[in-house]
Amino acid sequence: MKNFLRNYKKFIVIAMFSIALTIFLSYHVANTLFGDNSLEVYSSLKNKKIYLEEEIVRLQEDNAYLQKEYFELKNLEPEE
């Protein structure tokens, strides 16, 4: 009987630990998939970064063109 109770208590401890570990890991998996730092948010931010980098290049090219045009027009103006 003593051996049975000892094994029963050991089983309960292992079962409670397993349940706690399962809940802990489930929370972190759910947070990784659906939370503020989820894979979907990461993918969205990655796409936004690519878009913004392309926008920077486009704006730099526009700026260079407009600066060239500005200096050409400035050279056409009479000097005072």
N, C-alpha and C positions, 0 to 999 in steps of 0.2 A: 504493500500500500504506500509506504514511504517513497519507494522508487517511482511509483506511478505519479505521485504528487510532484516529485522533483522533475520528472519528465514533462508533466503537464505545465508546470511553471516555466520551464525552459521553452516549451512550445509557445506559450503565451507571449513571452518576451521576444522571441524570434518573429512571431506573427505581428506584434505591435511595431517592431522595428521595420519589418518589411512594408507594412502599411504606411508608416511615416515616410520611408524612403520613396515609395511609389508616389505619394502625394507631392512630396518635394520635387521629384523629377518631373512629374506631370505638370506642375506649375511652371517650371522653367521651360519645358518644351512648348507649352501653350503661350508663354510670354515671348518666346523666340519666334513663333509662327504668327502671332496676332497682336503683340504688344507694341509699345512705342519704339522699340528697337528691333522690330520684326524684319524678316527678309523682304517683305513687300515694301516697307519704308526704305530699306537699304537700296533696293532696286530702283525705286522712284528717285531717290537722291542721286544715285549713280547716273541715271538718264538726265536729270536736271544739270548735273555737273558737266556732262558732255555737251548739252545744249548751250550752257553758259560759256564754255570754252570756245565753242564755234562762234558764238555771238561776239566774244572779245576779239577774235581774229577778224570778223567782218567789220566791227566798229573801228579797229585799228586801220584796216584798209581804207574805209570811208574817210577816216581822219587824215590819212596820208594824201588821199585824192583831194580833199577839201583844202588842206594846207598848200598843196601844189597850186591849186586854182587860186587861192587867196594871194599867194606870192606873185603869181603871174599877173593878176589884176592890180596888185599894188605897184608893180613895176610899170604898168601902163599909165598910172596916174602921174600928173605933172608934179615935179618936186617944187616945194615953195622955198 
